[in-house]
Amino acid sequence: MENIGWDAFLAFLQERLKQKLPGLPAQLRMAPKGRKSSLPSNYALQSAKKAGVLILLYPKDGLPHLVLMKRVTYPGVHSGQISFPGGKLEAADKDLKDAAFRETWEEIGVAENSLQYLGALSPSYIPPSKFYVETYLAASSAVPNFKKDDREVDHIIEVPLNLLQKPETVKSKVMKGSSGWQIEAPYFQVFEHEVWGATAMMLAELLALLEEG
């Protein structure tokens, strides 16, 4: 995807989103060892906490980029981890898509009316925090004017998409959770950051979606 312009990239992505999604099999490429190869039962999903996240794409230096963020340290399962902007469904939200855009505005200062909505990836389930998550995609025609919320975001990470497509970016090691648990997991080495867990699984589906032929 490096040799096409931004408009052609967006057109290609939108066309792929209309087709059958790669789904859980693609997500499992970056799943921690021992991760179940199926979603929980409908009952478990209905009782799970609900959240929406946003994959925000934009052109920079002639290449498609996406934004990740490092969460601040706090007493919680995902303390200090790398994630997409997004968060828990709140009473004022119409749906999980609304939650994803609202949280994107609150966390990194990018408003929904400045973005082009593209579509959604497959839903995910995060066992440690018991969250059902829907992943949406949107695009900005230029580099957004990011403004992070210091209460939630340690810093913003701008990632060229082609970095994630390089095989050498994928590594594996034993990861440690905030409560002391350990698990072997693949991860994307993004500059000095290790992107693993649900975020890595969502990225794996996006990359599979972009595979040509």
C-alpha positions in Angstrom: 0.0 0.0 0.0 3.0 2.3 0.0 2.9 3.2 -3.7 -0.6 4.6 -3.9 -1.9 8.0 -3.0 -4.1 8.8 0.0 -7.4 9.0 -2.0 -6.6 5.6 -3.7 -5.8 4.1 -0.3 -9.1 5.3 1.2 -11.1 4.0 -1.8 -9.3 0.6 -1.5 -10.0 0.4 2.3 -13.7 1.4 1.8 -14.2 -1.3 -0.8 -12.5 -3.9 1.4 -14.8 -2.9 4.3 -17.8 -3.7 2.1 -16.6 -7.3 1.7 -16.4 -10.1 4.2 -14.2 -9.1 7.2 -11.2 -11.2 8.1 -12.7 -11.5 11.6 -11.5 -13.5 14.6 -9.1 -15.8 12.6 -7.1 -12.6 11.7 -7.3 -11.2 15.2 -6.0 -14.5 16.7 -2.7 -14.0 14.8 -1.8 -11.5 17.5 -3.6 -13.2 20.4 -1.9 -14.1 23.7 -1.0 -17.8 24.1 -4.0 -19.8 25.3 -6.6 -17.3 24.0 -9.9 -19.0 23.2 -10.5 -19.2 19.4 -14.1 -18.1 19.7 -16.2 -15.4 21.3 -18.0 -16.1 24.6 -21.6 -17.2 24.6 -24.3 -14.7 23.7 -25.3 -14.5 27.3 -21.8 -13.6 28.4 -21.6 -11.0 25.7 -24.9 -9.5 26.8 -23.7 -9.2 30.3 -20.2 -7.9 29.4 -19.2 -4.2 29.7 -19.5 -2.4 26.4 -17.0 -0.1 24.7 -16.2 1.4 21.4 -12.7 2.3 20.0 -11.6 4.3 16.9 -8.9 3.6 14.4 -8.1 7.1 13.1 -6.3 7.1 9.8 -4.6 10.1 8.1 -1.9 11.0 5.6 1.5 12.2 6.9 4.8 12.4 4.9 3.1 10.7 2.0 2.1 7.6 4.0 -1.1 6.5 5.7 -0.7 6.8 9.5 -2.9 5.8 12.5 -2.9 7.1 16.0 -2.4 5.1 19.2 -2.0 6.4 22.8 -0.3 5.3 25.9 -2.6 5.3 28.8 -1.6 6.8 32.1 -0.7 4.6 35.1 -3.7 3.9 37.2 -5.1 1.0 39.4 -6.7 -1.0 36.6 -6.2 -3.9 34.2 -5.1 -1.8 31.3 -2.9 0.6 33.2 0.0 2.1 31.1 -0.9 0.0 28.0 -1.1 1.1 24.4 -4.5 1.5 23.0 -6.7 3.2 20.4 -8.8 6.2 21.6 -12.1 5.0 22.9 -13.9 3.8 26.0 -16.9 2.6 27.9 -20.4 3.2 26.7 -22.1 5.9 28.8 -25.7 6.8 29.3 -25.6 9.8 27.0 -24.2 7.7 24.1 -26.5 6.5 21.4 -24.5 3.4 20.7 -20.9 2.2 20.7 -20.0 4.1 17.6 -21.1 7.3 19.4 -19.0 6.3 22.4 -15.9 5.8 20.2 -16.2 9.2 18.7 -17.0 10.9 22.0 -14.0 9.3 23.7 -11.7 10.3 20.8 -12.7 13.9 21.3 -12.2 13.7 25.0 -8.9 11.8 25.0 -7.0 13.2 22.0 -9.0 16.3 21.0 -10.2 15.2 17.5 -13.9 16.0 16.8 -16.2 13.7 14.9 -17.3 16.4 12.5 -13.7 16.7 11.3 -13.6 13.0 10.3 -14.9 10.8 7.5 -16.5 7.6 8.9 -15.4 4.5 7.0 -16.9 1.5 8.7 -16.2 -1.1 11.3 -14.1 -4.2 12.0 -15.2 -7.3 13.8 -16.2 -7.0 17.5 -13.7 -8.2 20.1 -13.9 -9.5 23.7 -11.3 -8.8 26.3 -11.3 -11.5 29.0 -9.2 -9.7 31.7 -11.6 -6.8 31.9 -14.7 -8.5 30.5 -15.3 -5.9 27.9 -17.1 -6.4 24.6 -15.6 -3.9 22.1 -16.6 -2.7 18.7 -13.9 -1.1 16.5 -14.7 1.7 14.1 -12.6 3.3 11.4 -12.5 7.0 10.4 -10.2 9.2 8.3 -8.9 12.7 8.4 -7.7 14.4 5.2 -4.8 15.9 7.0 -2.8 15.4 10.2 -5.2 16.1 13.1 -4.4 18.7 15.7 -4.1 16.4 18.6 -4.7 17.6 22.1 -4.4 14.9 24.7 -6.3 14.7 28.0 -3.5 14.5 30.6 -5.7 12.7 33.1 -6.1 9.7 30.8 -3.4 9.9 28.1 0.4 9.8 28.9 1.3 10.5 25.3 0.1 10.1 21.7 1.9 7.8 19.2 1.7 8.4 15.5 2.3 5.2 13.6 3.0 4.8 9.9 0.9 1.9 8.6 3.8 0.4 6.7 5.7 -0.1 9.9 3.1 -2.5 11.2 3.2 -4.3 7.8 6.9 -5.3 8.2 7.3 -8.9 9.5 10.2 -7.9 11.7 7.9 -5.6 13.7 6.1 -8.6 15.1 7.8 -10.2 18.2 6.8 -12.3 21.2 7.6 -12.4 24.9 6.1 -13.0 28.3 4.0 -10.0 29.3 3.2 -8.9 32.8 -0.2 -7.6 33.9 -0.8 -4.9 36.5 -2.0 -7.4 39.0 1.1 -9.7 38.6 -0.2 -12.2 36.1 2.1 -13.3 33.2 1.3 -14.5 29.7 3.2 -15.2 26.6 2.0 -12.9 23.8 2.9 -11.6 20.4 3.3 -7.9 20.0 4.1 -5.1 17.5 7.3 -3.3 18.3 6.3 0.3 17.5 9.3 2.5 18.2 10.0 2.0 22.0 6.4 0.7 22.6 5.1 -2.9 22.8 1.6 -3.1 21.4 -0.1 -6.3 22.4 -3.4 -7.7 23.6 -6.7 -6.5 22.2 -5.1 -3.5 20.4 -2.7 -5.8 18.6 -5.5 -8.2 17.6 -7.6 -5.3 16.2 -4.5 -4.2 14.2 -4.0 -7.7 12.9 -7.5 -7.6 11.5 -6.9 -4.2 9.9 -3.7 -5.5 8.3 -5.4 -8.6 7.0 -8.1 -6.4 5.5 -5.4 -4.5 3.6 -3.7 -7.6 2.2 -4.1 -7.6 -1.6 -5.3 -10.8 -3.1 
